[in-house]
Amino acid sequence: MNTRDCYRVLGVPLSAGAVEVRTAYRSLLKSLHPDLAGSEAACERLERVITAYRTLCTTSPHLVKFPEATPSASDRYAPPRSFDLFELGALVRDAARPDRRAFAVRCLANTRKRAALGFIKQALFDESDLVVKEAVKALRLFHVTSCSGELAAVYHHGSEDVRREVLVSVEHSNSVSRFATVLRLGMQDQSPELRSKAVRLFTLAKRARAAETMGVRS
């Protein structure tokens, strides 16, 4: 995609400055987001918009600055001021380097906005363990139990490090019993450490359910 095509896809004139280009890009990300648009045509157009913007960022780096390295501990969860949810979501989906995608996931988690959950859940199925682990950690900040199915899938296909991170997230959840599928997978894990942890969590969940039942009867 050449420069002229990039400007055309973003719907701005060739004379547009950095602010106008970024504004158009953010507006298109929001209007074409799958959760809002939903159509196949919108998804295809979204792909072209992201490609156009990335191309312009390469040929004209003053338009946007991507994080070049993993952030330090002091700014680990500090999102860059120039990014909004949809830009961060685009980074999670489209950034070439795993550390950039992981950085975007951390930034999304830091927003604490429910709208960020969709992007974080997408990152659960990233090809990089670094990104997947960041997504699993991010879910802890939202205290959600609605992602039990996704975490079970991640556990089933994940590396030992990823599986360990999933069990830690289950342990920190408000309702361990909601993650029964994860715990059943964990109790069959080849790793003695993970198997033991899953058994312990399953026992705690069983006791919690029994206590709830006793409370209802009384």
Secondary structure, 3 states (H helix, E strand, C coil): CCHHHHHHHHCCCCCCCHHHHHHHHHHHHHHHCCCCCCCHHHHHHHHHHHHHHHHHHHHCHHHCCCCCCCCCHHHCCCCCCCCCHHHHHHHHHHCCCHHHHHHHHHHHHHHCCHHHHHHHHHHCCCCCHHHHHHHHHHHHCCCCCCCHHHHHHHHHHCCHHHHHHHHHHHHCCCCHHHHHHHHHHHCCCCCHHHHHHHHHHHHHHHHHHHHHHHHHHC
